[in-house]
Amino acid sequence: MGSFSIWHWLIVLLIVVMVFGTKKLKNMGSDLGGAVKGFKDGMKTGGEADKDAAASPAGQVADGSSAATAKATIDVEAKQKS
């Protein structure tokens, strides 16, 4: 009773396929694979970005604020509706 036989796993697999359907299981599998691939790519490029940031000198900002906040600032002009 402590371990499951192959028949138990086949019955569980059959129930899962009947509940979710093969198309939904296929989509979940491809989504999971894409997420893992994106994570691996992010880890590779993240490591390269850290190396590049350590190798290159930091940029200078004239007003003393950080470069991240300077890029986030948007200058717009509001217009009145007539």
C-alpha positions in Angstrom: 0.0 0.0 0.0 3.0 2.3 0.5 4.1 2.4 -3.2 2.1 2.9 -6.3 2.2 0.4 -9.2 2.2 1.3 -12.8 -1.5 0.7 -13.0 -2.2 3.4 -10.3 -0.2 5.9 -12.3 -1.9 5.0 -15.6 -5.4 5.4 -14.0 -4.3 8.9 -12.6 -3.0 9.8 -16.0 -6.2 8.7 -17.7 -8.3 10.8 -15.2 -6.1 13.9 -15.8 -6.5 13.6 -19.6 -10.2 13.1 -19.2 -10.6 16.2 -17.0 -8.3 18.6 -18.8 -8.2 17.2 -22.3 -5.1 16.7 -24.5 -5.2 20.1 -26.1 -5.1 22.0 -22.8 -2.3 19.7 -21.5 -0.3 20.3 -24.7 -0.8 24.1 -24.3 0.3 23.9 -20.6 3.3 21.9 -21.6 4.4 24.4 -24.3 3.8 27.3 -22.0 5.8 25.7 -19.2 8.6 25.0 -21.7 8.6 28.6 -23.0 8.7 29.9 -19.4 11.7 27.7 -18.6 13.5 28.8 -21.8 12.8 32.4 -21.0 14.1 32.0 -17.5 17.3 30.4 -18.8 17.8 33.2 -21.3 17.2 35.8 -18.7 19.7 34.2 -16.4 22.3 34.2 -19.2 21.7 37.8 -20.2 21.4 38.9 -16.6 24.8 37.5 -15.9 26.3 39.2 -18.9 24.6 42.5 -18.0 26.2 42.3 -14.5 29.6 41.7 -16.0 29.1 44.6 -18.5 28.0 46.9 -15.7 31.0 46.1 -13.6 33.4 46.6 -16.5 32.0 49.9 -17.8 32.0 53.1 -15.8 28.7 54.5 -14.5 27.1 57.3 -16.5 26.9 60.8 -15.2 23.7 62.7 -14.7 23.9 66.5 -14.6 21.2 67.1 -11.9 22.5 64.5 -9.5 19.5 62.2 -9.8 19.9 58.5 -10.8 19.8 57.5 -14.4 16.7 55.3 -13.8 14.6 58.2 -12.6 15.8 60.5 -15.3 14.6 57.9 -17.9 11.3 57.5 -16.2 10.4 61.3 -16.3 8.0 62.2 -19.0 7.5 65.9 -20.0 4.1 66.5 -21.5 1.9 69.6 -22.1 -1.7 69.4 -21.0 -4.3 70.9 -23.4 -7.8 72.1 -22.4 -10.8 70.7 -24.2 -12.8 73.3 -26.0 
